[in-house]
Amino acid sequence: MEPSTGARHCPFDYAEALEFDPVLRHLMTEEPVSRIRLPHGDGDAWLVTGYDDVRTVTTDRRFSRTAIIGRNFPRMTPEPIVQDEAINVMDPPGSSRLRSLISKGFAPRHMERMKVRTQHVVNDLLDRMEEHGAPADLFEHLAAPLPLITICEVLDIPGADQAQLRVHARTMMDTTVENRDNAVRAKADLRAYFQTLTAERRANPGDDLISALATARDGDEILDDQELTVMAMVLLITGQDTTTYEIGNICYTLLTRPDELALIRERPDMLPQAIEELLRFIPFRKGVGIPRVATEDVELSGVMIRAGDIVHVSYLTANRDGRKFDRPDELDLEREGPSHMTFGWGGHHCLGAPLAATELQVAIGTLLERFPALKLATPAENVRWNKTSIWRYPLELPVTW
């Protein structure tokens, strides 16, 4: 199908280190609510870029995630990553029931336990990196293994299964057309794996998050078998890859900005605030994720979106909105201000955000404390970046100390 008049073709394949995508920059400044054509799926979609408009689309009941089910919606990957039963495509109040059940697994008391465990894992990984000796690949030694080990502990996934599950998850994130069959197979294999695992946990619950979800009740309601299977899949996929990439991106950003690195070294207590600003500033994904459908006509920034239209939002552009953030394109580790949207917003704000924040703080804080002379072992321009995924991240990060 040819794009309809006025729709801009947006492959969103820009992958120059962590520079901001010029197509997104043009849209946010020239056409804040615009018609776009994505590489996969039928028809055109709206792209909403401003902070306030993104907040409206992600919180207003007139925009539905559930309404995309059964539609070949415009997207970036050949095979949709999302499953029809996933919480990602539920609307309130259905999603509210699931979210309240799931959020119990990320309660502060559980996070405190995870923080202690994460610290042990980080110490162990950095011990091994030190034994390996400089130069070492920070991505391989810290960024890649830490979130996978952590989420697999939270879900109590056997060590022997972890590597294969990671391969499946990565295959599903690939944007290349020739990968489609592999992605379909990976999705089916992951689903089959978690179908078996969740059935076992329902029969013999332990103290892991899957068991907690299998036994959690909201009045008379429990998660059905399909909901539980898909929820476990979502937790595995979102619980490891994204944090891996952000550890790599944050380390790269700090190691290429000596002033900011020095500031955190001088004031380690400011690390949580600094990480929030790094999360706002780093454009760690390409383009867009799961869209919504307008259920009635809605006007945004003077543009009329019609009932039935597909609407994508960009959290990347919202994070750089000059009406919300002073000097939005500058990294200011002491910035106070509105919340970033890197973990999403509204009813689909990432439930695992507390776990991700814990991992980032422990990993970056311990790394800088243990290696006071840490620096890149190669010029920044020689670092190789992923070009085929929806995520942006360094393929390796050689460091010396």
N, C-alpha and C positions, 0 to 999 in steps of 0.2 A: 504494500500500500504506500502511495506517495504521501508525504506529510501534507496536512492541510495548509492553506495559505497562512503565512506568518509564523508557523512553528519553526523554531530553531533546532537544527540537528545537534544533539548534545551527547557525544560518546562519553564525556566525562572521563577521558583516559589520560589526563594530564598527570605526569609523574616525575616532575623535576625536583628531586629531593623533597623538601617540605615547603617549597614556594607555593603561594596561593594561586589556585587555578584562574587564569585570566578570563575564561568564559564565565565562571561564576562571578568574578569581580564585575565584568561588564553587565551581567544580568542584574546584580544587586544595585548597581548605580543607575543603569539606564532603563531597565524594565523589571522593577521589583516583583511584579506579578506577571509572569510571561508564559507563553505557550512553548512547550519543548517536545522534541521527538527523541526517545531513548533508543539504544541499540536493539532491544528485545521487547516483545509484547505488541499488542495491537493499538493503533491510534496514537493520539497526542495526549499530553497531560499538561496541567498547570504546574508551574514551579513558583513557590512562595518563598521569598528570601529575607524579608525584614523581621526583626526580633518580635515586634508586637503581632504582626500577621502570623508568624509561625506559632506564637503562643495561642492565637485564636484558633488556628486549624487543629492544634493538638489538644485543645481543651473544650471546644464547642461541640455539642452533641449533633450539630448539623453536618459534621464531617465524620464518616463512619469507616472504620477499618474492616468490619465484618462484611461490608458491601463489596469488597474486592474478591471475596471467595467465589470461585467459579469463573472469574474473568481473567483473560490473558492480559493482565495489566502491564503497562509500560514499565520496564525495569532495566537493570544493568547486567544481570547474569542470564545466560540462556535458559537455565532451569530456576524457577523461584526457590529461594533458600527457605522461605517460610512454609510451614505446613498448615493446612486448613483448620486443624484443631488447636493450633498454638495460641497462647495467650496474646501473642503479638497481633493477631487479627481479631481479637475480641473487643467489643465495646462494653462500657459500663451498662448495666450493673453486673453482667456475667464476668467481666474481667476483674471487677472489684472483689468478688468472692474469691477468685483464684489468687489475686494479688495479696489479699489478707492472709490466706493460707501460706503462700510462699514466703511472705515477708517475715513470718515467724522463724524461718530458717536463717534469716539474716539479722535477727534481733541482737542488740548490743552484747548480751551475755555470750552468744555464739561468736560474735566478732572478736571479743576479748580472747576467747580460746584460740580462734584462728590467727590472731595477731602473734600469740606466743608460738604457735606452730609454724607460721610463716617465717618468723625470726630464725627458728631452728633450720628451716630449709634454706633460707638465704645464707646463713652462716656456713652451712655445709657446701653449698654451691660455690661460694667465694673461697672457701678453703681449697676446693678442687682447682679453682682458677689460679690461685696462688701457687699450688703445687705444679700446675701445668707450666707456669712461668710466662713472662712477657716475651713477645707480644701474645695476647690471647684474644679470642673473639668474644666480646661481651654479649653478643646476641646468642651465641651458642651456649655460653657458660651460665648466663643469668636470665636473659629475657625469654628465651624459648622454654626452658624447663620449669621455671618457677610457677607461672599460672596454671600450667597443665597439672603439675604435682598437687597444687593447692586445690583446684576444683575437683580433681579425682579423689582427693582425701575427703572433701566435703560430700561427694556423692558415693564414697567408698567403692571406687572402681578398681578392680585388681590390677596390679602393676603390669602383668603380662599383656593386658588388653590395651594399655594406654597409647602406645605408639600407633597402632592401627586406627584407633578412634581419631587421633590427631590428623592422620592422613585423610580420612574421610571428611573431616571438618574443613580442611584446607581445600580439598577438591571442590567442595560446594561453593567456596568463595571465588572461584576462578571465573573470569569474565570472558574467556575465549570460546568461540563457537565450537571448535573441535573438541572441547572438553565436555560438551553437553551430555553425551552418553555416560561418561565417567561420573558426572555429577548426579545423574538420575540413579545410577547404581550405588553410589556412596550414600545417598539419602536413604535408599531402600535398606542397605546393609546396616546403617546406623539405627534405623527404626526397628529392624528385626532384633538387633542387639539389645536395645533398650526395652523392647517388648518382653523379652525373656527376663532381663534383669529386674524390671519393675514388678513382674509377676512374682519373682522369687522374694523380693522385699515385702510385697504385700502379704505373702504367706508367712515369712519369717523376718519381721522388721528388726533392724538394728538401731543405732543412734545416728545414722547418716541422714542427709537431707532428703534423699529419695524415700527412705522409710518414714520420715516425718511427714512428707507429702502424701504418702500412701495411707497413712493413718489419720491425717488431719481431718477434722470435721468442722462444718459450719452449719450448726443445727443438725438436721438429718442428712445433709449433703456431704458426700465425699467426692474426690476426683474420680471420674470413671477411668477405665483402663487405657483408653486412647489418650485422654487428657494427660494422664500420668506419664505415659510413654513419651509423648511429644514434649512435655515440660522438662523431662530429664534430658532430652536431646537439646532443647533450647539452652538449658543451663550449661551443658558441656560445651556447646559451640560458642556461646557468647561469653562463657566464664573463663575461657583460656586464650583464644586467639587475640581478641581485642586488647587485653592487658599485656600480652606479649609484645604486640606492636607498639603500644604506648610506652613501655619500658625502653624499647629501642629508640623511639622517637625522642623521648625526654632526655635520655643519655646523650644522644647525638646533639640535641639543641644546646644542652649545657656545656658539652665539651667543645662546641664551636663558638661559645659566647663566654669568654673569660671573665667579664665583669659580673655577669649573673652567677656564674659558678663560684666566684670569690665571695659574693654576697651570701650565698647559702652556706658556704664553708664557715664564714664569720658568724652567721646567725642560724645555726641548725634548727632553732625553735620556730623559724618562719617557714620551714619546709611544707607543712600542710597548705598554707596560703599560696606558696610558690607553685605547688603542684596544681592547684586550682587554676592559676593563671596560665600555666603551661598547657593544661587541658583545653582552655579557651583558645589559646593562640595557635596550637599545632593543628593544621588541617589533616587529620589522621585518616580520613576516608576520602573516597572520590564520590562526587555527586550526591546521590540520594539513596534512600532505603525503601521501606514499605510505604506505599501511598495510602490515601484515604479517598473516599467517594463523597461528593457533596450530596446530601439527601434533599436539599431544597436550594433555591437560588440564594446566593450569599454574595455581598459586595465586599471586596477587600481592596483597600488603597485605590478606590475609584474604578476597579475592574469588576465586572459582573461575572461570577462563576455560576454556571447553570447546574440545576439538579441533575445528577448522573455523571457529572464530569469527574475525572480522576485528578487528584491534587497531591503533588509531592511537596515536601518542605525541605529546605536546606538548613541544617543546624550549623553548618560551616559558615554560611553568610550571616546567620543570626549572631554568631559569636564575633563577627567583625562589623556589626552595625554601629556606625558612628553616632547615631542618635541615642544609643544606649551606653556605648563605651567611649570614653575620652581616648584619643590617639589609638584607635582600635587595631592598627597594624603594628603597634609597638608591643614588645614583650616587657611588661612592667610587673616584676615579681612582688611589688608592694601594693599592687592595685587593690582598691576596695571598690565594690560596685555590684551590679546585678549578677545573678548566677549565670554561669555558662550553660550551653545546651548540649554539650558533648555527650552526656548520658541520656539525651532525649528530654522530653518535657511532658507534663500532664499525665494522663492515664497510662502512658507507655514509657514513663521515665524508668530507666534501667533499675530493676530490683536488686541487681548485684553490685550496684555502685558502692555501697559500704565496703564490700569485699575487695573491689578493685582499688579503692582509695587506700585501704589498709596495705595491700600488696605493694602499691607504688611507693608509699611512704617508707615502709620497711626496706624495700629493695634499694631505693635511691639513697635513703639516709645511711644505711649500713655501708653501701658501696663507697660513698664519699668519705665516711669516717675511717674506713679501713684502708683506703688507698688515697692518701692526701695528695699524691703527685700524679694522679690518674690523668692521662691525656690520650688523644687519638694517636694511633701508631702510623697513620697514613694521612696525607692531605685530605681535607673534607671533600674536595671535588672528586677524589678517587673512590669514595664510598659508593657501593652499588645499591640501587633501590629496586624494590619489587615493581614490576610494570604490568602484571597480568591480574592482580587481585583487586577487589573493591577497596582494599585497605592499602595505605601507604606506609612503608616501613623499610629500614635498611636491611639488606639481605645478610650483611655481616658488619660488625663494628669492631675492627681491630684496635685494641688499646694497649698501652704500656703504662708502667708505674714506677 
